[in-house]
């Protein structure tokens, strides 16, 4: 999975595979799973990511993302 973090929105997106999204399902408060038409998970979106995942994990993801850009 490829992580992408937006610090302004505090949203973490994990891309599982490329492809069109057929449907999105809220798996829990602030957590959305995105599926392709075959029912395979394409991505995972986590709102308020620093609270859900912890600030240390998010800082690490954001630092790696900034370095790779």
RODO-266501 format. One line per 3 residues: for each residue x, z, y of C-alpha. Coordinates in Angstrom, 3 decimals. Example, Ala and Ser with C-alpha at 12.3 -4.5 7.8 and 13.67 -1.06 7.14 Angstrom:
% RODO-266501
12.300:7.800:-4.500; 13.670:7.140:-1.060;
END
This chain:
% RODO-266501
0.000:0.000:0.000; 1.154:-0.826:3.475; 0.341:1.838:6.093;
-0.510:1.061:9.700; -1.090:3.845:12.219; -2.669:3.606:15.675;
-1.581:6.725:17.597; -3.985:6.110:20.499; -7.006:6.105:18.173;
-5.414:8.449:15.570; -6.434:6.017:12.828; -4.446:5.343:9.667;
-5.110:2.132:7.754; -3.702:1.555:4.299; -3.684:-2.082:3.245;
-3.904:-2.396:-0.531; -4.088:-6.183:-0.707; -4.639:-9.099:1.621;
-7.939:-10.867:1.599; -11.368:-10.956:3.137; -13.418:-7.780:3.254;
-16.810:-8.125:1.610; -18.129:-4.625:2.223; -17.138:-1.245:3.627;
-18.269:2.066:2.174; -17.929:5.467:3.814; -16.297:7.586:1.121;
-16.478:10.743:3.208; -16.533:11.825:6.835; -14.099:9.531:8.664;
-12.883:7.811:5.485; -13.874:4.212:4.781; -13.012:2.105:1.743;
-13.041:-1.665:2.136; -13.703:-3.946:-0.845; -13.319:-7.648:-1.576;
-16.086:-9.617:-3.285; -14.732:-8.743:-6.748; -15.095:-5.050:-5.961;
-11.365:-4.399:-5.619; -10.202:-2.078:-2.852; -8.642:-4.047:-0.008;
-8.018:-1.173:2.385; -8.601:2.429:3.317; -9.248:3.629:6.871;
-8.830:7.271:7.855; -10.126:8.453:11.231; -8.547:11.554:12.823;
-5.609:10.875:10.526; -3.301:13.543:11.970; -5.865:16.218:11.082;
-6.702:14.790:7.652; -3.178:13.899:6.526; -1.162:16.375:8.569;
0.902:15.697:11.661; 4.212:15.595:9.752; 3.079:12.843:7.399;
1.584:10.817:10.236; 4.742:11.209:12.346; 6.804:9.912:9.425;
4.518:6.900:8.916; 4.488:6.134:12.646; 8.296:6.396:12.902;
8.782:4.042:9.956; 6.197:1.614:11.390; 7.939:1.640:14.800;
11.324:1.057:13.164; 10.013:-1.884:11.095; 8.378:-3.690:14.035;
END
